Amino acid sequence: MLLKDRCESLDLLIMQSVNTRMKLSEKEKFFYTNLEKGYEGEVKFDRLVDGLNQES
C-alpha cells in the first residue's frame, strides 16, 4: 500500500522537454539518463514493495 503516488521530478520533466527540442551535451545526456534510470528504479521498487504489502 503506497501512501502517495510517485511522480517524475521537476528536473526530469524539464530534461525530457529540453531533450526533444535540442541536442544535449554529453554532460546533459549523462544527467538526463541518470534521472530517467533513477525514476524507473524508484517505480520498480514501489511495485516490489506494494507486492510485499499485499502478500502480508
Secondary structure, 3 states (H helix, E strand, C coil): CCCCCCCCCHHHHHHHHHHHHCCCCHHHHHHHHHHHHHHHHHHHHHHHHHHHHHHC
